[in-house]
Amino acid sequence: MTTEVTDSKDRSRYELTVDGELAGFAAYRDMKGTRVFTHTEVFPAFGGRGLGSILVRSSLDEVRGRGGTLVALCPFVDRFVREHAEYGDLVDADLDVRLRD
């Protein structure tokens, strides 16, 4: 199984493919340089393989690689960040609080 995660900027989402087939996505919007994750979905045919974690980890690594920050409004991304402390430093705490109020 070959997985690939790419930033589909024109669709404002990271897309996960498995053996060349679209398997899921992590939607976002950018606000003042911060990537706000709004929804993550792995299609049912690809469920149960840990692909959501692959998608989110790759997406967060891309945010880190470009020196960005994030807000995880998507519950899946939020839980992933809380469970993986190595990504906590990417959270824009001020914007996170403002968007959740």
DSSP file (Angstrom, degrees, kcal/mol; ACC not computed):
  #  RESIDUE AA STRUCTURE BP1 BP2  ACC     N-H-->O    O-->H-N    N-H-->O    O-->H-N    TCO  KAPPA ALPHA  PHI   PSI    X-CA   Y-CA   Z-CA
    1    1 A M              0   0    0      0, 0.0     2,-0.6     0, 0.0    17,-0.0   0.000 360.0 360.0 360.0 121.8    0.0    0.0    0.0
    2    2 A T        -     0   0    0      2,-0.0    17,-3.5     0, 0.0    18,-0.4  -0.919 360.0-169.4-106.9 122.6    1.5    3.3   -1.1
    3    3 A T  E     -A   18   0A   0     -2,-0.6     2,-0.3    15,-0.2    15,-0.2  -0.848   6.4-179.6-111.3 148.8    0.2    6.5    0.6
    4    4 A E  E     -A   17   0A   0     13,-1.9    13,-2.8    -2,-0.3     2,-0.5  -0.990  11.6-159.7-145.6 137.7    0.8   10.1   -0.4
    5    5 A V  E     +A   16   0A   0     -2,-0.3     2,-0.3    11,-0.2    11,-0.2  -0.982  17.6 176.2-119.1 126.6   -0.4   13.3    1.1
    6    6 A T  E     -A   15   0A   0      9,-2.3     9,-3.1    -2,-0.5     2,-0.9  -0.943  33.9-117.9-129.4 151.3   -0.4   16.5   -1.0
    7    7 A D  E     -A   14   0A   0     -2,-0.3     2,-1.5     7,-0.2     7,-0.2  -0.793  21.4-162.8 -88.5 108.3   -1.6   20.0   -0.3
    8    8 A S  E >>> -A   13   0A   0      5,-2.8     3,-1.7    -2,-0.9     5,-1.3  -0.680  12.2-179.7 -90.3  82.5   -4.3   20.7   -2.8
    9    9 A K  G >45S+     0   0    0     -2,-1.5     3,-0.8     1,-0.3    -1,-0.2   0.826  75.1  59.0 -57.7 -37.0   -4.1   24.5   -2.4
   10   10 A D  G 345S+     0   0    0      1,-0.2    -1,-0.3    -3,-0.2    -2,-0.1   0.730 114.8  37.5 -67.5 -20.0   -6.9   25.2   -4.9
   11   11 A R  G <45S-     0   0    0     -3,-1.7    -1,-0.2     2,-0.2    -2,-0.2   0.401 107.8-125.8-106.5  -1.1   -9.3   23.1   -2.8
   12   12 A S  T <<5S+     0   0    0     -3,-0.8    16,-2.6    -4,-0.7     2,-0.3   0.942  73.7  98.9  53.7  52.7   -7.9   24.3    0.6
   13   13 A R  E   <S-AB   8  27A   0     -5,-1.3    -5,-2.8    14,-0.3     2,-0.4  -0.985  73.6-118.7-161.0 153.1   -7.2   20.8    1.8
   14   14 A Y  E     -AB   7  26A   0     12,-2.4    12,-2.2    -2,-0.3     2,-0.4  -0.812  35.2-150.4 -88.9 135.3   -4.6   18.1    2.1
   15   15 A E  E     -AB   6  25A   0     -9,-3.1    -9,-2.3    -2,-0.4     2,-0.5  -0.920   5.1-153.4-115.2 135.9   -5.5   15.0    0.1
   16   16 A L  E     -AB   5  24A   0      8,-2.5     7,-3.4    -2,-0.4     8,-1.3  -0.908  12.4-171.0-105.5 126.7   -4.5   11.5    1.0
   17   17 A T  E     -AB   4  22A   0    -13,-2.8   -13,-1.9    -2,-0.5     2,-0.5  -0.925  10.6-158.2-116.1 147.2   -4.2    8.9   -1.8
   18   18 A V  E >  S-AB   3  21A   0      3,-2.6     3,-1.9    -2,-0.4   -15,-0.2  -0.985  83.9 -18.3-122.6 117.5   -3.7    5.2   -1.4
   19   19 A D  T 3  S-     0   0    0    -17,-3.5    -1,-0.1    -2,-0.5   -16,-0.1   0.877 131.4 -51.2  50.1  40.9   -2.2    3.5   -4.5
   20   20 A G  T 3  S+     0   0    0    -18,-0.4     2,-0.4     1,-0.2    -1,-0.3   0.363 114.8 115.0  84.6  -4.1   -3.2    6.6   -6.5
   21   21 A E  E <  S-B   18   0A   0     -3,-1.9    -3,-2.6     1,-0.0    -1,-0.2  -0.849  75.1-109.8-104.2 133.1   -6.9    6.6   -5.4
   22   22 A L  E     +B   17   0A   0     -2,-0.4    -5,-0.3    -5,-0.2     3,-0.1  -0.413  42.3 168.8 -60.5 124.1   -8.3    9.5   -3.3
   23   23 A A  E     -     0   0A   0     -7,-3.4    20,-2.8     1,-0.4     2,-0.3   0.563  55.3 -36.2-115.5 -16.4   -8.9    8.1    0.2
   24   24 A G  E     -BC  16  42A   0     -8,-1.3    -8,-2.5    18,-0.3    -1,-0.4  -0.982  50.1-136.5 173.6-179.3   -9.6   11.2    2.3
   25   25 A F  E     -BC  15  41A   0     16,-2.5    16,-2.9    -2,-0.3     2,-0.5  -0.988  11.6-139.9-157.7 160.2   -8.8   14.8    3.0
   26   26 A A  E     -BC  14  40A   0    -12,-2.2   -12,-2.4    -2,-0.3    14,-0.3  -0.952  29.3-150.3-125.9 108.2   -8.1   17.4    5.7
   27   27 A A  E     +BC  13  39A   0     12,-3.3    11,-2.0    -2,-0.5    12,-1.0  -0.481  22.3 168.2 -81.4 148.6   -9.9   20.7    4.9
   28   28 A Y  E     - C   0  37A   0    -16,-2.6     2,-0.3     9,-0.3     9,-0.2  -0.952  25.8-150.6-148.7 167.1   -8.5   24.0    6.1
   29   29 A R  E     - C   0  36A   0      7,-1.8     7,-3.3    -2,-0.3     2,-0.5  -0.979  24.2-127.0-137.1 149.4   -8.7   27.7    5.8
   30   30 A D  E     - C   0  35A   0     -2,-0.3     2,-0.4     5,-0.2     5,-0.2  -0.835  23.3-177.6-101.3 132.8   -5.8   30.1    6.3
   31   31 A M  E >  S- C   0  34A   0      3,-2.8     3,-2.0    -2,-0.5    -2,-0.0  -0.939  71.0 -32.1-131.6 109.1   -6.2   33.1    8.7
   32   32 A K  T 3  S-     0   0    0     -2,-0.4     3,-0.1     1,-0.3    -1,-0.1   0.876 126.4 -43.3  51.3  44.6   -3.3   35.5    9.0
   33   33 A G  T 3  S+     0   0    0      1,-0.2    36,-0.8    35,-0.0     2,-0.5   0.410 116.0 113.9  85.8  -2.5   -0.7   32.9    8.4
   34   34 A T  E <   -Cd  31  69A   0     -3,-2.0    -3,-2.8    34,-0.1     2,-0.6  -0.879  63.1-135.5-104.7 133.1   -2.3   30.2   10.6
   35   35 A R  E     -Cd  30  70A   0     34,-2.6    36,-2.0    -2,-0.5     2,-0.7  -0.782  18.0-159.4 -88.3 118.1   -3.8   27.1    9.1
   36   36 A V  E     -Cd  29  71A   0     -7,-3.3    -7,-1.8    -2,-0.6     2,-0.5  -0.879   7.1-148.0-103.1 110.9   -7.2   26.4   10.6
   37   37 A F  E     +Cd  28  72A   0     34,-2.7    37,-1.6    -2,-0.7    36,-1.6  -0.678  24.2 169.0 -81.7 124.5   -8.2   22.7   10.2
   38   38 A T  E     +     0   0A   0    -11,-2.0     2,-0.3    -2,-0.5   -10,-0.2   0.711  58.3   5.5-110.6 -27.6  -12.0   22.5    9.9
   39   39 A H  E     -C   27   0A   0    -12,-1.0   -12,-3.3    35,-0.2     2,-0.4  -0.948  51.3-167.0-163.0 136.3  -12.8   18.9    8.8
   40   40 A T  E     +C   26   0A   0     -2,-0.3     2,-0.4   -14,-0.3   -14,-0.2  -0.990  14.7 175.4-127.5 137.3  -11.0   15.6    8.3
   41   41 A E  E     -C   25   0A   0    -16,-2.9   -16,-2.5    -2,-0.4     2,-0.5  -0.988  19.8-167.5-146.1 132.3  -12.5   12.6    6.5
   42   42 A V  E     -C   24   0A   0     -2,-0.4   -18,-0.3   -18,-0.2     5,-0.1  -0.986  40.1-113.5-112.0 128.1  -11.2    9.2    5.4
   43   43 A F    >   -     0   0    0    -20,-2.8     3,-2.7    -2,-0.5     4,-0.3  -0.286  24.9-113.3 -64.8 144.9  -13.7    7.6    3.1
   44   44 A P  G >  S+     0   0    0      0, 0.0     3,-1.5     0, 0.0    -1,-0.1   0.801 113.5  62.0 -50.5 -37.9  -15.4    4.4    4.4
   45   45 A A  G 3  S+     0   0    0      1,-0.3    -2,-0.1     3,-0.0   -22,-0.0   0.694 110.3  41.9 -63.8 -16.2  -13.8    2.1    2.0
   46   46 A F  G X  S+     0   0    0     -3,-2.7     3,-0.6   -23,-0.2     5,-0.4   0.304  90.0 124.9-112.2   6.5  -10.4    3.1    3.5
   47   47 A G  T <   +     0   0    0     -3,-1.5    -4,-0.1    -4,-0.3     0, 0.0  -0.153  57.0  34.0 -67.8 160.1  -11.4    3.0    7.1
   48   48 A G  T 3  S+     0   0    0      1,-0.1    -1,-0.2     0, 0.0    -3,-0.0   0.622  88.7  96.6  76.5  14.6   -9.7    1.1    9.9
   49   49 A R  S <  S-     0   0    0     -3,-0.6    -2,-0.1     0, 0.0    -1,-0.1   0.333  97.9-107.1-116.0   5.3   -6.2    1.3    8.5
   50   50 A G  S  > S+     0   0    0      3,-0.0     4,-1.5     1,-0.0     3,-0.2   0.666  76.8 135.4  77.9  15.5   -4.8    4.2   10.5
   51   51 A L  H  >  +     0   0    0     -5,-0.4     4,-2.7     1,-0.2     5,-0.2   0.811  62.3  62.0 -70.5 -29.5   -4.9    6.4    7.4
   52   52 A G  H  > S+     0   0    0      1,-0.2     4,-2.6     2,-0.2    -1,-0.2   0.914 105.4  47.5 -60.7 -41.9   -6.5    9.4    9.3
   53   53 A S  H  > S+     0   0    0      2,-0.2     4,-2.8    -3,-0.2     5,-0.3   0.889 110.7  51.2 -66.9 -39.2   -3.4    9.6   11.5
   54   54 A I  H  X S+     0   0    0     -4,-1.5     4,-2.2     2,-0.2     5,-0.2   0.933 112.1  48.1 -61.0 -45.3   -1.1    9.4    8.4
   55   55 A L  H  X S+     0   0    0     -4,-2.7     4,-2.1     2,-0.2    -2,-0.2   0.935 115.6  42.5 -60.3 -49.6   -3.1   12.2    6.8
   56   56 A V  H  X S+     0   0    0     -4,-2.6     4,-2.9     2,-0.2     5,-0.3   0.929 113.2  51.4 -68.6 -44.8   -3.0   14.4    9.9
   57   57 A R  H  X S+     0   0    0     -4,-2.8     4,-2.4     1,-0.2    -1,-0.2   0.929 112.6  46.5 -58.4 -45.4    0.7   13.7   10.7
   58   58 A S  H  X S+     0   0    0     -4,-2.2     4,-1.8    -5,-0.3    -1,-0.2   0.897 112.9  50.3 -63.4 -40.2    1.8   14.6    7.2
   59   59 A S  H  X S+     0   0    0     -4,-2.1     4,-2.0    -5,-0.2    -2,-0.2   0.925 112.3  45.9 -64.3 -45.2   -0.4   17.7    7.2
   60   60 A L  H  X S+     0   0    0     -4,-2.9     4,-2.5     1,-0.2    -2,-0.2   0.869 109.7  54.9 -67.8 -35.7    1.1   18.9   10.5
   61   61 A D  H  X S+     0   0    0     -4,-2.4     4,-2.6    -5,-0.3    -1,-0.2   0.877 107.4  50.9 -63.1 -36.4    4.6   18.2    9.3
   62   62 A E  H  X S+     0   0    0     -4,-1.8     4,-1.5     2,-0.2    -2,-0.2   0.911 108.7  51.0 -67.0 -41.6    4.0   20.3    6.3
   63   63 A V  H  <>S+     0   0    0     -4,-2.0     5,-2.8     1,-0.2     3,-0.4   0.938 113.2  45.9 -59.5 -46.4    2.7   23.2    8.5
   64   64 A R  H ><5S+     0   0    0     -4,-2.5     3,-1.9     1,-0.2    -2,-0.2   0.919 107.8  57.8 -61.7 -43.7    5.9   22.9   10.6
   65   65 A G  H 3<5S+     0   0    0     -4,-2.6    -1,-0.2     1,-0.3    -2,-0.2   0.787 108.6  44.9 -60.5 -29.7    8.1   22.7    7.5
   66   66 A R  T 3<5S-     0   0    0     -4,-1.5    -1,-0.3    -3,-0.4    -2,-0.2   0.337 118.3-110.3 -96.8   7.5    6.9   26.0    6.3
   67   67 A G  T < 5S+     0   0    0     -3,-1.9    -3,-0.2    -4,-0.2    -2,-0.1   0.758  70.3 143.6  75.3  24.8    7.2   27.6    9.7
   68   68 A G      < -     0   0    0     -5,-2.8     2,-0.3    -6,-0.2    -1,-0.2  -0.233  41.6-136.6 -91.5 179.7    3.4   27.9   10.2
   69   69 A T  E     -d   34   0A   0    -36,-0.8   -34,-2.6    -2,-0.1     2,-0.3  -0.794  18.5-151.3-126.9 172.5    1.0   27.6   13.0
   70   70 A L  E     -de  35  91A   0     20,-2.6    22,-2.6    -2,-0.3     2,-0.4  -0.959  17.6-153.4-145.6 161.2   -2.4   25.9   13.4
   71   71 A V  E     -d   36   0A   0    -36,-2.0   -34,-2.7    -2,-0.3     2,-0.9  -0.992  19.7-148.0-130.3 131.8   -5.7   25.9   15.0
   72   72 A A  E     +d   37   0A   0     -2,-0.4   -34,-0.1   -36,-0.2   -36,-0.1  -0.741  34.7 153.3-105.8  85.2   -7.5   22.5   15.2
   73   73 A L        +     0   0    0    -36,-1.6   -35,-0.2    -2,-0.9    -1,-0.2   0.754  55.5  89.9 -78.5 -25.4  -11.2   23.1   15.0
   74   74 A C  S  > S-     0   0    0    -37,-1.6     4,-2.8    -3,-0.2     5,-0.2  -0.584  80.2-138.6 -69.1 126.0  -11.7   19.6   13.5
   75   75 A P  H  > S+     0   0    0      0, 0.0     4,-2.4     0, 0.0     5,-0.2   0.849 100.7  52.7 -58.3 -35.5  -12.2   17.2   16.4
   76   76 A F  H  > S+     0   0    0      2,-0.2     4,-2.2     1,-0.2     5,-0.1   0.942 113.2  42.3 -66.7 -46.5   -9.9   14.6   14.9
   77   77 A V  H  > S+     0   0    0      2,-0.2     4,-2.6     1,-0.2     5,-0.2   0.907 113.5  53.9 -65.7 -41.4   -7.0   17.0   14.4
   78   78 A D  H  X S+     0   0    0     -4,-2.8     4,-2.2     1,-0.2    -2,-0.2   0.934 111.0  44.9 -58.0 -48.5   -7.6   18.5   17.8
   79   79 A R  H  X S+     0   0    0     -4,-2.4     4,-2.2     1,-0.2    -1,-0.2   0.900 111.6  53.6 -63.1 -41.3   -7.4   15.0   19.5
   80   80 A F  H  X S+     0   0    0     -4,-2.2     4,-1.2     1,-0.2    -2,-0.2   0.928 109.9  47.0 -60.0 -45.7   -4.3   14.1   17.4
   81   81 A V  H  < S+     0   0    0     -4,-2.6     3,-0.4     1,-0.2     6,-0.3   0.910 112.6  49.6 -64.5 -41.7   -2.5   17.3   18.5
   82   82 A R  H  < S+     0   0    0     -4,-2.2    -1,-0.2     1,-0.2    -2,-0.2   0.851 114.0  45.9 -65.8 -33.1   -3.4   16.7   22.2
   83   83 A E  H  < S+     0   0    0     -4,-2.2     2,-0.5     1,-0.2    -1,-0.2   0.627 111.8  53.8 -84.4 -14.0   -2.3   13.1   22.0
   84   84 A H    ><  -     0   0    0     -4,-1.2     3,-2.4    -3,-0.4     4,-0.3  -0.799  66.9-172.5-124.4  87.5    1.0   13.9   20.2
   85   85 A A  G >  S+     0   0    0     -2,-0.5     3,-1.5     1,-0.3     4,-0.4   0.704  75.8  77.1 -55.8 -23.3    2.8   16.6   22.3
   86   86 A E  G 3  S+     0   0    0      1,-0.3    -1,-0.3     2,-0.1     3,-0.1   0.646  97.2  47.3 -65.7 -11.5    5.4   17.1   19.7
   87   87 A Y  G X  S+     0   0    0     -3,-2.4     3,-1.8    -6,-0.3     4,-0.4   0.470  84.0  93.3-104.0  -4.5    2.8   19.1   17.7
   88   88 A G  G X  S+     0   0    0     -3,-1.5     3,-1.3    -4,-0.3    -2,-0.1   0.809  76.1  63.7 -59.4 -31.9    1.6   21.3   20.6
   89   89 A D  G 3  S+     0   0    0     -4,-0.4    -1,-0.3     1,-0.2    -2,-0.1   0.638  93.3  64.6 -69.7 -12.0    4.1   24.0   19.8
   90   90 A L  G <  S+     0   0    0     -3,-1.8   -20,-2.6   -21,-0.1     2,-0.3   0.666  77.3 106.3 -82.3 -16.7    2.4   24.6   16.4
   91   91 A V  B <   -e   70   0A   0     -3,-1.3     2,-1.3    -4,-0.4   -20,-0.2  -0.464  67.8-140.8 -72.1 128.1   -0.9   25.7   18.0
   92   92 A D     >  -     0   0    0    -22,-2.6     4,-2.6    -2,-0.3     5,-0.2  -0.744  21.8-169.8 -83.7  92.8   -1.6   29.4   17.8
   93   93 A A  H  > S+     0   0    0     -2,-1.3     4,-2.1     1,-0.2    -1,-0.2   0.854  78.1  51.0 -60.2 -40.2   -3.1   29.7   21.3
   94   94 A D  H  > S+     0   0    0      1,-0.2     4,-2.1     2,-0.2    -1,-0.2   0.945 114.7  41.6 -64.8 -48.2   -4.5   33.2   20.9
   95   95 A L  H  > S+     0   0    0      1,-0.2     4,-2.6     2,-0.2     5,-0.2   0.872 111.0  58.5 -67.4 -36.0   -6.3   32.5   17.7
   96   96 A D  H  X S+     0   0    0     -4,-2.6     4,-1.4     1,-0.2    -1,-0.2   0.934 108.2  45.2 -57.5 -47.9   -7.5   29.2   19.0
   97   97 A V  H  X S+     0   0    0     -4,-2.1     4,-1.0     1,-0.2     3,-0.2   0.921 113.4  50.1 -63.3 -44.6   -9.2   30.9   22.0
   98   98 A R  H  < S+     0   0    0     -4,-2.1     3,-0.4     1,-0.2    -2,-0.2   0.884 111.3  47.9 -63.9 -38.5  -10.8   33.5   19.8
   99   99 A L  H  < S+     0   0    0     -4,-2.6    -1,-0.2     1,-0.2    -2,-0.2   0.757 111.2  51.0 -74.9 -23.6  -12.2   31.0   17.2
  100  100 A R  H  <        0   0    0     -4,-1.4    -1,-0.2    -5,-0.2    -2,-0.2   0.614 360.0 360.0 -89.6 -12.9  -13.6   28.8   20.0
  101  101 A D     <        0   0    0     -4,-1.0    -1,-0.2    -3,-0.4    -2,-0.1   0.476 360.0 360.0 -73.1 360.0  -15.5   31.7   21.8
